[in-house]
Amino acid sequence: MKTIIQTEKSFLKTVEFTDIDLIKNVVEEISDKLIHNPKIIVYGHECHQRRSVGFFSETSIGYFYSGQLAKSMPLLPSTKKLLESINSLFGAEFNGILVNKYMDGNDTIGAHSDDEKNLDTIGVVAISWGAIRKFRIRDKVTRKIVKDILTEPGNIIHMGGDFQKEFTHEIPVEKKVKGCRYSFTFRRHLI
């Protein structure tokens, strides 16, 4: 693993996921299960997300964020195998996979932290697949950009410790990007 950011209380590390066939199978399995541009609440106003989303878990009721609940869908054979593979790689007990699909560089997610109340302290692991996109890290207090990481297919990012308390992350708009990108985010939900 390569350390990209390290503080006294948190870290961001990267490593490569090499089972490309498994990722391709997951994309094929879930592509028609995602919710296109679901509604969320931002600063008290309802709007549509600029991406497609799906949450897969056998044990969690769903993923609650921005005033909405993305209800869990059952793990499919390849998503279950991917979850087991990531748990083995990290010695973790992740029980859910949040999938974000960005059709092109216009699809985005703003600066945020994965700090929902029912999330375990193990941290968050994400695999990027498809088009290369910026994964932008900002200081949570100053909001200044700390690092832009170009996520290539198979890149794994592990945000651990108090990373979600110290930093935000985002996928900014990149109008020149024409390809599709998937993000598979692994987390352990307590409910």
N, C-alpha and C positions, 0 to 999 in steps of 0.2 A: 504494500500500500504506500502511496505517495501522500505525504502531508502537504496540504495547500495552505491551510490556515490553522494556527495553533495559538490558543490563549491559555491563561491559567485554568480556566474552567471549561473550555470547549475546543472542538476541532472540526475540521473538514478534511476528509481524506478521499483519494480516488484510487480505483483499481479497475481492471478490465474484466468484463464478463465474456467468457469465450464460447459458451454454448449457443452459437448463432442460430442453429436449427431450432432450438427450443424457443428462442425469442420469435422467430418467424412463425412457429406454430401458435404461440400465444396471440400474436397479432391477427392471424387468420381466425382463431377461435372467438376473439372478443370484438372484432371489428363491427359487427352488426348489433352488439349489445350496449354500446355506449349511447349516452343521452347527448344529443347535439344542442349546444348553446343553452344549457339549463339556466333557470332564473336563480339569482342570488340577491341578497340585500347588502348594499354598500352605502354606508353613512345614512341609513334610514330610507334609501330609495331602492326600488326594485329595478334590476337590469339583467341583461343576459350575459353569461360568460362567453368569452371569445375563444372557446375550445369545446371539445366533447369530453365527457367525463363518465367514468364507471367505477364502482367500488365492489370488490369481490372478496367475500369472507364467509367462512362456515360458522364463525363464533360471534362476530360483532353484528349488532343490529344495523349499523351503517356508519357513515362518515358525516359528522355535523360540522358545517363551516358556513360563515357568512349568512347566518340565519336560515339555512336550509339543511335538510337531511338527505344525503344520497344513500338510499336504502341499499343494503347489501344484496348482491346477486351471488348465487352459489359459485364456488370455485369450479372451473371446468378442468378436464384432465391436464392440459398443458399449464394452466395458471397454477394449479395445485403443485405440479412438478417444479415450476419456477419458484414458488414460495418455499418449497422444501429445499431447493438448491441454495437459495439465498440464506435461509436459516442455517444450513450446514456451513456455508462459507463464513458467516459472521458469528456462529455459535449463538444464534438468537432464537427467539420464539415469536417472530412476527406472525400475525394472524389475519392480516388484510393487505390487499393490494389496491391502491388508488391508481387508476389509469387516466392520464390526460392525453388527448390527441390534438395536436396543433396542425391544422391542414396546411398552413404555409406561414410565412413570416408576419402576416397580419394577425394571426391568432396569438394570444398572449395571456400571461397572468401577471398581475401587478405585484409589487413588493409586499411580502407577507412572511409570517412565521408559522410553522406547523406546531402550534401551541394549544391545540384544543384540549379541554379539560380531561377527557377520557383517554388520553394518550399516555402510554407508558414512558418511562424515562430512558429506555434503551436507545433512543435516537431514531433517526429516519434514514433509510437507504433508498436511493433512486437509481434506476437504470434508464439510460437514454437510448432511443433507437430511431433511426431514420435520418432526417436532415440535420446538419450541424447547426446548433443554435447556441446563443450566449446564455449562460446560467450566471446571473448577476447577483453578487453578494453586496449588501449595504450594511453599514454600521447602524444598529437600531436606534441609537440616540442621535447621532449627527445626520443620518440618512445619506452620508457620503458613500460613493462607490468604493468598496474595499478591493474587489477582484471581479473580473469577467473571466469565466471559464468557458471555453468552447467545448460543448459536449458532442462527442462523436459517437457513432453507433457502438453500443456495448460498454460505454463509460458507466462506471458505478460511482456515485457520490455518497459518502457516508457523513452525515451531520450528527455529531455526538456531543455528549456532555451538555452544557448549557448553551449550545449553539443557537437554539431558537429564542433564547432570552437576550442574546448579545447581537444577533444579526437577523436581517431579512434576506429573502432570496426571491428572484423573479425571472421570468422569461420575457425580455423586452421585445417590442415590435422590431422586426428586421425586414423591411419591405423587399429587399433583394432575394430573400429566401423563398424559393418556390416549392420546395418539397415538404412532405409531411413528416412530423416528428411525434413519437410516442414517449411518454414518461411513465415508467412503472415505479410507483412509490410504495415501499414496504414499511408498515408500521404495526405496532402492537396496541390494539384497542382493549381497554379494560372492561367494556360492556358491549 
